[in-house]
Amino acid sequence: MRLALFDLDHTLIPFDSGMAWTQFLVAAGALPPQAEAQYLGYCRQYVEGTLDIHAMHRASVAPLARFPRALLTQWGHEHEQRLAARVAPEMRALVQRHLDAGDLCAIVTATTRFIAEPYGRLFGIEHVVATEAATADGTPGGALTGEIDGLPCFREHKPVRVTHWLQQQRPPLALDGFERSWFYSDSASDLPLLEIVTDPVAVRADPRLRAHARQAGWALID
């Protein structure tokens, strides 16, 4: 059995999913125009390696708490319909090759689940390991609090979250139990997971990851 894991932003898609969602909500009147600039500021912190993901999640999700979850779901479906044209055919083909080979596939992303899940549907990937949004009553459909539920799917926590997801499969699985395992990512922040799969792949890599990949002899996709 083989495993294929895919980062989302700037890997499966050539843009930032959170920014696309923010722009959609601004256009819908759900967020003020300055929300775009605020989100961009967090993106800069991510690139600089100084991001507090809890602060970013709080700023992005807390303003949505005043809306019914049914309305958020409706907006999510409308947003999803607009995303299909922005998916690169090369990455669709890459994912499809893994699916056709019978590999277990998952998106593994720091993005909040309700933003990330539409991309799973667009790529035909059933499993999404993402940052979970906490709710007031602890149920998936409850009112959002703006906080993160459990560990964010970010940096050193990505291997932990992947391990937990694999253990929940039936029968339970382990990362070191696969014949081969791939992880595709653009960011050096994903080195903790890249370094423990058999086939790490740098996609549109940032400078630090590109240098590391070249030194380690990893595959590069541009």
C-alpha positions in Angstrom: 0.0 0.0 0.0 1.2 3.5 -0.8 0.4 7.0 0.6 0.3 10.4 -1.2 -0.1 13.5 0.9 -0.6 17.0 -0.6 -0.1 20.4 0.8 -2.8 22.8 -0.5 -1.7 26.5 -0.8 0.8 27.1 -3.6 1.2 23.3 -4.0 -2.1 21.7 -5.3 -3.3 25.2 -6.1 -1.2 28.2 -7.3 -2.7 30.6 -4.9 -3.6 30.9 -1.2 -7.0 29.3 -0.3 -7.5 31.6 2.7 -7.0 34.7 0.6 -9.4 33.5 -2.1 -12.0 32.8 0.6 -11.4 36.2 2.2 -11.8 38.0 -1.2 -15.0 36.1 -1.8 -16.4 37.1 1.6 -15.4 40.8 1.1 -17.2 40.7 -2.3 -20.3 39.2 -0.6 -20.3 42.0 2.0 -19.6 39.5 4.9 -16.2 41.0 5.7 -15.0 44.7 5.5 -12.6 45.6 2.6 -9.7 45.9 5.1 -9.9 42.1 5.8 -7.8 41.5 2.6 -4.9 43.6 3.8 -5.1 42.1 7.3 -4.9 38.6 5.8 -2.0 39.6 3.5 -0.2 40.7 6.6 -0.5 37.2 8.1 0.7 35.7 4.8 3.9 37.9 5.1 4.4 36.6 8.6 4.1 33.0 7.3 6.8 33.6 4.7 9.0 35.3 7.3 8.5 32.3 9.7 7.0 34.5 12.4 3.3 33.5 12.0 1.1 32.9 15.1 -1.4 30.6 13.5 -3.8 31.0 16.4 -3.9 34.7 15.9 -4.4 34.3 12.1 -7.2 31.7 12.7 -8.9 34.0 15.2 -8.8 37.0 12.9 -10.1 35.0 10.0 -12.8 32.9 11.7 -14.1 34.9 14.6 -15.8 37.5 12.4 -17.8 34.7 10.9 -19.3 33.6 14.2 -22.3 36.0 13.8 -23.5 34.2 10.7 -25.6 31.0 10.8 -23.6 27.9 9.8 -26.2 27.2 7.0 -25.3 30.5 5.4 -21.6 29.8 5.7 -22.2 26.4 4.0 -24.1 28.1 1.2 -21.3 30.6 0.7 -18.8 27.7 0.7 -20.7 26.0 -2.2 -20.9 29.2 -4.1 -17.2 29.8 -3.6 -16.4 26.2 -4.6 -18.1 26.6 -8.0 -15.9 29.6 -8.8 -12.7 27.7 -7.9 -12.8 24.9 -10.4 -11.4 27.1 -13.2 -8.4 28.1 -11.1 -7.2 24.5 -10.6 -4.1 23.7 -12.7 -4.7 20.7 -15.0 -1.1 19.5 -14.3 -1.9 19.1 -10.6 -5.2 17.4 -11.3 -3.3 15.0 -13.5 -0.7 14.4 -10.8 -3.4 13.6 -8.2 -5.3 11.4 -10.6 -2.2 9.3 -11.3 -2.0 8.6 -7.5 -5.7 7.8 -7.4 -5.6 5.6 -10.4 -2.6 3.7 -8.8 -4.8 3.0 -5.7 -2.7 5.1 -3.4 -4.3 6.4 -0.2 -4.5 10.2 -0.8 -5.0 13.1 1.6 -4.7 16.9 1.6 -2.7 18.0 4.6 -3.0 21.7 5.2 -2.8 24.4 7.9 -5.9 25.9 6.3 -9.2 25.7 8.3 -11.2 22.6 7.4 -14.3 24.3 6.0 -12.1 26.3 3.6 -10.0 23.3 2.6 -12.7 20.7 2.1 -14.0 22.1 -1.3 -10.6 21.5 -2.7 -10.7 17.9 -1.7 -13.9 17.6 -3.8 -12.4 19.5 -6.7 -9.4 17.1 -6.8 -11.4 13.9 -6.0 -9.5 13.5 -2.7 -11.7 12.0 0.0 -9.4 12.8 3.0 -8.6 16.2 4.3 -6.3 16.7 7.3 -6.7 20.4 8.3 -6.8 22.8 11.1 -10.1 22.4 13.0 -12.2 25.3 14.0 -13.5 25.1 17.6 -17.3 25.5 18.1 -19.3 26.7 21.1 -20.9 23.3 21.7 -18.1 21.1 20.4 -20.0 19.8 17.4 -18.8 20.3 13.8 -21.9 22.3 13.0 -21.9 24.5 16.1 -21.3 28.2 16.3 -17.7 29.1 15.6 -15.7 30.6 18.5 -12.7 31.8 16.5 -10.3 29.4 18.3 -8.6 26.3 17.0 -9.8 22.9 18.2 -6.7 20.8 19.2 -3.4 21.1 17.4 -3.2 23.2 14.3 -2.2 21.3 11.2 1.0 23.4 11.0 4.8 22.9 11.0 5.8 20.3 13.6 2.2 19.4 14.3 1.6 18.1 10.7 3.2 14.7 11.3 1.2 14.4 14.6 -2.0 15.1 12.8 -1.2 12.7 9.9 -0.3 10.0 12.4 -3.6 10.5 14.3 -5.6 10.4 11.0 -3.9 7.2 9.9 -4.6 5.6 13.3 -8.3 6.4 12.8 -8.5 4.4 9.5 -9.9 0.9 9.6 -7.7 -1.0 10.0 -5.4 1.5 11.7 -2.4 2.5 9.7 1.1 3.9 10.4 3.3 6.1 8.3 6.2 3.7 8.3 3.9 0.9 7.3 3.6 2.1 3.7 5.6 0.7 0.8 6.1 4.3 -0.4 4.9 7.6 0.9 4.9 11.0 -0.9 4.4 14.5 0.5 4.2 17.4 -2.0 4.8 20.9 -0.5 6.0 24.3 -1.4 7.2 25.5 2.0 10.1 24.9 4.3 7.6 25.0 7.2 6.6 21.5 6.1 10.1 20.0 6.5 8.9 18.1 9.6 6.6 16.0 7.4 8.7 16.1 4.3 11.6 14.5 6.1 9.7 11.4 7.3 8.1 10.3 4.0 10.0 8.1 1.6 9.4 10.5 -1.4 9.4 14.2 -0.5 8.6 16.5 -3.4 9.2 20.2 -3.4 6.5 22.0 -5.5 7.1 25.7 -6.5 9.4 25.7 -3.5 10.3 28.7 -1.4 14.0 29.5 -1.3 14.8 27.7 1.9 13.0 24.5 0.8 14.5 24.7 -2.7 18.0 24.8 -1.2 17.2 22.0 1.2 15.7 19.8 -1.6 18.6 20.3 -3.9 21.1 19.4 -1.2 19.1 16.3 -0.2 18.4 15.2 -3.8 14.7 15.5 -3.5 12.4 15.8 -6.5 11.5 19.4 -7.6 8.3 20.4 -9.5 8.0 24.0 -10.9 
